[in-house]
Amino acid sequence: MTLIELAPAHIRAIAPYQPGKPISELAREMNLDEADIVKLASNENPLGVSPRAAAAIRAELAGLALYPDGNGFALKSAIAGKLGVELNRIVLGNGSNDVLEMAARALLGPGQSAVFSEHAFTVYPLAIQAVGATGICAPARAFGHDLAAMRAAIRADTRMLFIANPNNPTGTLLGADELHAFLESVPETVAVVLDEAYVEFLDLAERAPSVAWLAEFPNLIVTRTFSKAYGLAGLRVGYALADPGLADLLNRVRQPFNVNSLALAAAAAALDDAEFLAESKRVNDAGMHLLTEGFRFLGLDWIASAGNFVCVKVGDAAAIFQGLLKKGIIVRPVAGYGMPEYLRVSIGLPEQNVRFLVALAECLEA
């Protein structure tokens, strides 16, 4: 028997996460000019980096020979001031994926289970499986979370439940009242991880008061990221908010120096760049309107989305995806999420959105 065969079965069974195709990879495969490729696959901010964040990165370059602040005091203080939370409720991560995995490592293990929804972020079952726990997939309702089904799926050995709001990849949104009633119904022995990676794209009236709920529900963990609206996907920085005791557990499994110096400085500066954040939302709202009107014109169905992406039903999605690649357009197939007829499209700049719609029309007619 080989060393690989002796590895834990739950590790050998993991299907690695497949990210969106990089521009450089498509350029090599199709012999295309990178500058002529449009990537609408990974829900990145088409405006790029916040000017304040870029300035903070430049100022930090001289100190790269030194280790970053392992506790991330400056960034934690910025988050605490912005959201009105105590420092001991904040856990920093190398992207929000990192804190999702910390939660799994801290609270799950063999003989225990965690619940997630059909058509939800694939990192949830991966994080569960990686620690040897059992994943329970609750059926979705209209491509979104069916909270009644998720509540019914909780077993005696369940210790965690994942909710994405807005959901990725479908963009569906749960209302605050529905979420609050659900939290009241969940046993205190089950941690509810509320993934709010796309919360900044919501109108203020649409946002659940999740931060205020932390005082009411000690089993609630809220996760957020700087990768989307703040334009820092390449630096990988996110955070969790939780009861101080839960935050302490997550910090016990957190890797030392898990957030680098550039990310710490950039995120703290981006958090204070209200103008960039507002422009990011304006561009997203306008782009969403343009794409959905385009889908309407083409006679296509789509899933109403509260994020910076939208899933459109195109029929043979695999063939349309390949056709778009040949035209230098990268979107995201979601067959792995049980949606073989859909493509997920990130909102881009106006000219990128138009180019995608034109290419999509051509592929549909081919």
Helices and strands as residue ranges (DSSP letters): H 3-6, H 9-12, H 23-30, G 34-36, E 38-39, H 51-60, G 61-63, H 73-83, G 87-89, E 90-93, H 96-107, E 113-117, H 123-130, E 134-138, H 147-153, E 158-164, H 176-185, E 191-195, G 199-201, G 204-206, H 210-213, E 220-225, E 238-242, H 244-253, H 261-271, H 274-298, E 302-303, E 309-313, H 317-326, E 329-330, E 332-333, G 335-337, E 342-346, H 350-365
